[in-house]
Amino acid sequence: MEEEEEGTGREGLLEKEEESCGLQVRGPGWRRRRQLMMIWEEGKRVGHLAGPMVAMGLTQLLVQVVSNMMVGHLGQLALSSAAIATSLTNVTGFSLLLGLASGLETICGQAYGAEQYHKLAVYTYRSITTLLLACVPITLLWLMMAKILTLLGQDPVISSEAQKYAMWMIPGLFAYAGIQPLMKFLQSQSLILPLFLTSLATLCFHVPLCWVMVFKLGLGNVGASLAISISDWLSVLLLILYVRFSPSCEETRAPLSWEAFRGINEFLRFAVPSALMMCLEWWSFELLILLSGLLPNPELEASVLSICLTCLTTLFTIPMGIGAAASIRVSNELGAGNPERARSVAGVTVFVGLIESVAASVILLALRRTLGYAYSSEEEVINYVTSMVPLACISVITDGLQGVLSGICRGCGWQHLGAYINLGAFYLFGIPAAVLLGFRMHLGGKGLWIGIICGSTTQTILLAVVTCFTNWEKMVNMARERIFDERLAEGSVAA
């Protein structure tokens, strides 16, 4: 019966699209006009989703940037320990939780497209439970950060201060385990504006809070990390209040039940590959900074690479927002049984991502001679940054495209392929190339960055190939089987 309804829906899809686009009359060239109209409409949908997502990403990034800026006024020890702690907490904790929560983009988005609204709350509860459990070993790791850093050759004083910073980030870690699933829950329903407003309110609260705790209360870098944790819990509270009382979530919210715990394995099938896919790439860039410390003149190399990486991270918020929009639209259309629409979304978002990446790269290249002055007053650093910017521009393009392609990947549910691609692209090709060029060919930081470019280019090409050869009809069948088979299985268990 479900297959008959699905088939009927597909047969009437073209007629519905024609009516929605105002193309009821089939004159000469009507197919081309219809396709152009569909592309235009899809472009507007993607823009309406991507815009607030980009703004939200920037406000979330600014919370951490503001804390580091204030800590920077406390002296070199406070800044260096906070920078190391921030890097390690991102690598070992926040990136992992973000990756695990990204599994919801597949199952929540497809369930929403299939109008199985009650499933969104169930999936979200499963995700929060999983992420809270993952916080326990991460907490133990952070409590031993000083010993770990000392074993890695870091200064004992810096290691001790870094551990203090990380310890007061632990409350924020548990808050993050609630933030990300709730964000994916709303994101899958295209409720993006509340997410942006929540992030903006949190940033406005965080700035004065961090200033008071760092300077007025004299808590130093500990005050900065504690302020981040408090701000994260404020964000959780705001999201919970919105989900609980907003009429927009009336159909998708549900009380906590045992159903949320029975299917954790199903959630992990998407969460673990999503985490691996995201973390493998994230860790490769952090490894780049660590390798720069082994080069001659490590202070200069690490400083310049950190500046370039900061610029890249900031610019990446744009393709990340477009990729999130791609994930929402692709998963929704697959769940609704519309393979052609999903294919159209993929094409439109890749095109938008390419245009954005090229434009950002051109702007960055035009600013290459002034960029270094924003971070340093030393002529050596400024000149080195200027010479590194053309390489960073290439990374902007490759990372921009892979950000969008990764969103399509999450929407389809083939994160396992993305994990294999990232593993091969960066750790079998990119990192070895970086070591060869940086150390054996004596190209220094430029060689390390060229190696990462090789990895990200390989990653982008492989993701593009997989996307081009995706069987969208098969993706639709897999999505609907996943949603409705689980529903039937739960019905039989309840019976």
Secondary structure, 3 states (H helix, E strand, C coil): CHHHHHHHHHHCHHHHHHHHCCCCCCCCCHHHHHHHHHHHHHHHHHHHHHHHHHHHHHHHHHHHHHHHHHHHCCCHHHHHHHHHHHHHHHHHHHHHHHHHHCHHHHHHHHHHHCCCCHHHHHHHHHHHHHHHHHHHHHHHHHHCHHHHHHHCCCCHHHHHHHHHHHHCCHHHHHHHHHHHHHHHHHHCCCCCHHHHHHHHHHHHHHHHHHHHHHHHCCCHHHHHHHHHHHHHHHHHHHHHHHHHHCHHHCCCCCCCCCHHHHCHHHHHHHHHHHHHHHHHHHHHHHHHHHHHCCCCCHHHHHHHHHHHHHHHHHHHHHHHHHHHHHHHHHHHHHHHCCHHHHHHHHHHHHHHHHHHHHHHHHHHHHCHHHHHHHCCCCHHHHHHHHHHHHHHHHHHHHHHHHHHHHHHHHHHCCHHHHHHHHHHHHHHHHHHHHHHHHHHCCCHHHHHHHHHHHHHHHHHHHHHHHHHCCCHHHHHHHHHHHHHHHHHHHHHHHC
